Each structure stands twice: as structure tokens, then as C-alpha cells.
Amino acid sequence: MKSKIIVAVCMMVSVVFLCTGLGFCQEKVSGSEWTQIIEQMGDKGKINWTAGYIEALGIGAPPERYIGKPQARPMALRAARVDAYRNLLEVTKGVRVDSTTVVKDFTVESDVIRASVEGLVKGAKVVNQEYMSDGTVEVTVRMPIAGGFSQIIIPKALEKKPEVAPPAAPPAAPAPAGVIFTGMVIDARGIQARPAMSPRILDENGKEVYGSMNVDREYAVQQGMSGYARDLTAAQSNPRVTNNPVSVKGVKTEGPGRSDIVISTADAEKIRSVSDNLSFLKKCRVMIVLD
């Protein structure tokens, strides 16, 4: 009996350390949103991959000698904003770029990228501020993932991937009218897939179906390489993939970050067989459904 208790305790401790190592946990914001909470920061930082923004909370208090004086509130607000921007910078460092890289890796190796990210964070929008009864102030700042942040990170992410020539499409009869796909929805539930700014979709032979070889950088910067949802129906009806997306099932993930998703070779060939499908891939009309 005692040995069973010891084993159970060891397993619980292992799970705790595993979760700590991952550095984040999931929080369901709504039925169709996937939000990553930065665990090291408590509830002060999160990445909403569905809505496409990074958010951080800052808390400020006035110096003790100013409590009860007119200057207290403005000074607490200023301190809260400084704390919020500092926390937001920490959150950005944890954003996963691809299956092997997070933003911190880029900022460590490039002073230019680090300075650019820091400058962008300072311009983040204040979306909420609350004055608490104890005199402290809470400020929430938010920054979109697409746009300026992606402009800094996405080109670097695509540069680090080797150029791979797209596989030749097999001979195929002309597709009947109305069956050309307008987007792709990958159902990656059940395989522990995780979001990233630059995910890849591979076939079972390791050949890239979607990623650096066929994406247009301008689209990737402006809207991100893929959208994320928690609900398959919501993903299939998302304007990003328009009116006739192809839905495929992810069979497993690749890479330590679990953001590269493998689909069946049969599904991959279905997409490759019609050359017009390269258009929606180029325009990043891809949605990924996660647990």
C-alpha cells in the first residue's frame, strides 16, 4: 500500500514538472477560442491564437509617501503601464514561431530583431485600466500578432527554412466545376498539436504540403500563416477559408513544439492534384483546429 502511495506521489510530481517545463497551460475563453496562458507569469500574460493577439496585465501602486494625496492615482497608473509593457515583452518572447523556435531565440541572436520587438511593444494599445480600492491600478495592454509583429518575425522564420521545390502534381483529369477548394481546415484534435506563427503541413513522407515553399509573405504578415479554432464547424465556416474548404485530419505532429502537422498522403495528393489549389495556399487560407 505504501509503495503504491509513493508511486502515485512521484507521478503527480512528474506531471507538475512536465507542465512547468512546457511553460504554458490552456484556458478556454469561448467555445471557439484557443488561448495560451504563460504559466511563469501567473495570469499576467496570454496569447490568444484564435483572436490573434498578445496581452499582458500590469499592476502599479503609488509610493507610500504619496498615498492619500492627489498624485497617488497618476503615479500608480504610470507604474502599472510600465509593468504591463514589461510583462508584454516577456510574453512576446514565449510566442512559438515554428516547431523548433520561439521568438526569444530570434531576439537573442539578433539585436535588430530585439530592438524592433521592444519598440513595437512600447506602442501596444491599452485596452483596460481599473482603479482598485487599495489604491493600486491594473492596466491591460494588447498587441496583434499579425501586422507589425509578424513583419519582424515571419520573414526571419521563412528564411531559416530550407527552400524545397514543391512536388510535381500527379496527372489528373480536369476538376469538375465547383470542386476547387477555397481553403483548408486541418482537424488536429487528439494529437496534442500546438499553435505557432509559422506552422507546416506535411504528408506522411515528410513532404511539405503547406509552409515556406508556397506561402506569400505579404499574406503571412498581414493575416498570419494560419488561423486557429477549438471547434471544427467554426473553422469550416470561418471567412478565412471562404465557402468551399477542404477538411483533412491530422494524423500526428512533428518537432518538439508540435506545431508541424502530418496529414495522410492521400489527403495531400487530393490537394496537390488541382493546380488552382495553390492559390488558397499562397493566400494563407488555412485553419487549424486544436483541442
N, C-alpha and C positions, 0 to 999 in steps of 0.2 A: 504494500500500500504506500509506504513511504517513498519507495523508488518511483512509483507512478506519479506521485505529487511532485517529486524533484524533476522528472521528465517534463511534466506539464508546465512547471515554472520556467524551465530552460527554454521551452518552445515559445512561451509568451515573451520572454526577454529577447529571444532571437527576432521575433516579429517586430518588437519595438525598435531594435537596432536597424532592422531592414527598412522600416518606414522612415527612420531618421536619415538613413543613407540616401533614400530616394529624394528627400528634401521637399516633398510636397504631398498633399493629400487632395482628394476630390471633394467638391461641395456642389450639390445640385441647386442651382439658382432658380431654374424653372424646368419644365418638362423637356425643353429642347436646348438647354444651355450647358456647356461644359466649362467649368471654372477650376483653375488650378490655384490652390492656396499655398503660398510659400511658408512652409512649416516653421523654418527658423525664425520667422518674423511674427509668429502668432497669427493674429487676424489683421495685421497691418499691411499685408501685401497680397495681391492676387492678379491672375491673368485670366481674363475671360476670353477663351478662344472662339466661342460662338459669336459673341458681340464684337470681338476684335479690339479689345483694349487692355491696357495695363493700368492698375490702380493701386494707390497706397494711401495709408492713413498716417497723419502726423498729430502729435499731441504736444501742446505748449502750455506752460504756466508762467505767470509773471514773477519777476524776482520778489523775494519775500518782503523786501522793504517797500515795494510798491503796492502790495495787496491792500485793497480798500481805497486806493487812490485812482484818479481819472486815467492815469497812464497804464493801469493794470491790464485792461482789456486789449488795447492795441499791442502791447508788448507780448501778451500771451498769444495773440493771433500771429504776430510775426514769428515767434518761436515755433508755433505749430506748423506754419508754412515751411520753415526751414527744415523741420523734422520730416514733413511729408515729402519734400523733394529729395531729401537724403534717402528716405525709405524707398521712394520710387526708383532711384538709381540702383539700389540693391536688387529690387525686383527685376529690372531690365537685365541685370547680369545673369539671372537664372532662366531667362527665356530660352527655350530649346530652339536651335537653328535647324539642325537635322539630327539624324540618329546618332551622331558621334560628337556633336558640338553644341555648346551653349554660348550665349553672347559674351559671357565673361572670357571665353577662350580668345575671341577676336579682340576684345579690349586690352587683354594682356599682351598680345603680340603686336598691336598697332596703336601708337599714341594718337594717330589721326582719328581712328575709329573711337577710341576712348573719349577724346575731346569732343567729337561730334555727338556722341550719345549724351555726354554730360550737358552739352549746350541745349540739346533737344529736351532733356528732362526739365531744365530750368524754365522752359516755355510751356510746360504741361498746364492744362486747364484745371482750375479749382472748381469742383462740381458740388461741394458741400462744405459748410462750416457750421459748427454747433458750439454754443457757449454753455458750458456746464455749470451746475450750481456751486461747485467748489472753486470756481474762478479759472479753471483750465479751459482751453479751446481745442476742439478736434477739427482738423481740416482734411478733406479727401481730395486728392489730385488724380487726374486721369490723362492718359496719353494713348492715342490709337496705335495699333500695331502696324497697320498699313500706312502708306504715305511716307513721312519723313524718316521714321524709324526703319521701315523696310528699305528705303532708299539707301540707307547706310549699310544694312546687313545683307540684304538679298544679293546684290552683285558680288559681294565677297563670298557668300555661300555658294553661288553658282560657279565662281572662278575656281574654288577648291575641288570641284568635282571634275573628274576626267571627262574629256569630250568623248562621247560614244556615238558612233553612227547608228541611226535608227535601223532596226532590222527591216529587210525588204518584205513588203507585204506579199502574201501568197496570192497566186492568181485567183481571181474571184469574179463571178458574174456581176454585172451592174446591179446595185441595190435597188429594189423596188421603191417607188416613190413613198415617202413618209416614214422610212425606217432609218434614215440617217440620224445619228444621235446628236443631241444638242448639249450634252454634258455627261458627267459620270458620277455616280454615287457608289462609294465603297462602304459596304457594311462590315466594319471592323470590330464589331462587338464579339466578346468571347475570346479574343486573342490578346488581350491586355495591351492593345495599341495605345500610343500616347501622341498628343499633338506636337507639331513643330512648324516653324515658319517655312521650311523647305523640305517637305516630305517627298518620298519617292514611291512609285507604284511599280512593282516588279512582277515578272511571270515566274513560274516555278523553275525556270532555267537560269534565273538571275538577270535576265534581260530587262532593261528599263522600258516600261510602258508609258510612264509619265514622270517627268522630272527635268533635269537640266538640258536634256537633248532636244526638247521640243517646246519649252515654255518661252513665252515672250517676256522679257524682263520688265517692260513697261507695265504690262498687266499684273505681273507678280508684285511689283512695287505698289501699284495703286489699290489692289484689292486682295493681295496675298495669294500664295500659290494654291491654297485650298480653303474651303470653309469647313467648320466643324459643328456637329449637332449630336444630340443624345437620342434623337428619335428618327427612325427611318422615314416615316411618312413626311415629317417636317423637312428632311433633307431632300427628298424626291420632289417636293413642291416648292423648294427654295428658288427664288428668281435667278440665282446664280447659275443653275443648271437648266434654266428655261423649261420648255414644255415637253421635251422628249428625251430625258436622260436614260442612259443605260445603267442598270443596277447590278453590281457584282459583289461577290462575297470574298472578304479577306480570309485567307487560309492560315496565315501565320505572319509574324513580324520578323524583321531583320535589324541587326545593330543593337548596341547597348541601350540606346534611347527609345527603342521600339516604335519609331515613327516611320520606318520604311515598311510598307505593307506588300505582302505577296498575294497575288490573285492567281487563279488557275490559268494554265497555259491556254485552255480552250476559251476562256473569257478574254484573255489578252489578244488572241487571234481574231476574235469577233470584233474587237475594237480596231485592230490594225487592218482588217480586210477592206475597210472602206476609207479611201484616202481623205474624204471630206471630214472624217472624224479628227484629223489632225488640227482642224480649225478650232474645235472646242478645247482641245488640249493646249493649244497655243494661247488661248484666251483665259486659261486657268479656271475653266468651268467644271470644277471638281469639288464635291462634298464628301466628307469622311464622317461616318457615324461611329461614335465611341461609346463604351459603357459609361 
